[in-house]
Amino acid sequence: IKYHFARHGKQVSAEDVWQYLRKSVAFARNLRGARTSELEFGITRFMKSDYYVIKDKAGKILSFGGEKI
């Protein structure tokens, strides 16, 4: 989680690792209307607004970040 916070924390306006974690969980709970993209090994990327979350087959969050449009 520290690695992903270092890479994407500023994109999602997270001030620390815990806030990044809370934001990723909150975003992942509300994916209605999100576009999806199937990746390899059963991994799915969900995109909504300017943000994305990547989850594995079991629903575990692998990454969360912001898109630059």
C-alpha positions in Angstrom: 0.0 0.0 0.0 2.9 2.4 0.7 4.2 1.9 -2.8 0.8 2.8 -4.4 0.3 5.7 -2.0 3.7 7.1 -3.1 2.7 6.7 -6.8 -1.0 7.8 -6.6 -1.6 9.6 -3.3 -1.4 13.1 -4.8 -3.7 12.1 -7.7 -6.5 11.3 -5.3 -5.7 14.1 -2.8 -4.7 11.7 0.0 -2.5 13.2 2.7 -1.3 9.9 4.2 -1.4 6.1 3.6 -4.5 5.7 5.8 -6.5 8.3 3.9 -5.4 6.7 0.6 -6.7 3.3 1.9 -10.0 4.8 3.1 -10.5 6.6 -0.2 -9.8 3.5 -2.2 -12.3 1.4 -0.2 -15.0 4.1 -0.5 -14.5 4.4 -4.2 -14.5 0.6 -4.7 -17.9 0.3 -2.9 -19.6 2.6 -5.4 -18.8 1.3 -8.9 -22.3 1.7 -10.4 -21.8 3.2 -13.9 -18.1 2.5 -13.9 -16.4 1.5 -17.2 -14.5 -1.8 -16.9 -11.5 -3.1 -18.6 -10.5 -6.8 -18.2 -6.7 -7.2 -17.7 -4.7 -10.4 -17.4 -5.1 -13.1 -14.7 -8.7 -12.1 -13.9 -7.8 -8.6 -12.9 -10.4 -5.8 -13.6 -9.9 -2.1 -13.9 -12.9 0.0 -13.0 -12.9 3.6 -14.2 -15.4 6.3 -13.1 -15.1 10.1 -13.3 -11.3 10.8 -13.1 -10.5 7.8 -10.9 -9.8 4.1 -11.2 -9.5 1.1 -9.0 -8.0 -2.2 -10.0 -9.3 -5.4 -8.3 -8.3 -9.0 -8.5 -10.8 -12.0 -9.0 -11.5 -12.1 -5.3 -12.3 -8.4 -5.2 -9.1 -7.3 -3.4 -8.0 -3.8 -4.3 -4.6 -3.9 -6.0 -4.4 -0.2 -7.0 -6.3 3.1 -6.9 -5.5 6.3 -8.6 -6.5 9.3 -10.7 -6.6 9.7 -14.5 -5.4 12.7 -16.3 -7.8 13.6 -19.1 
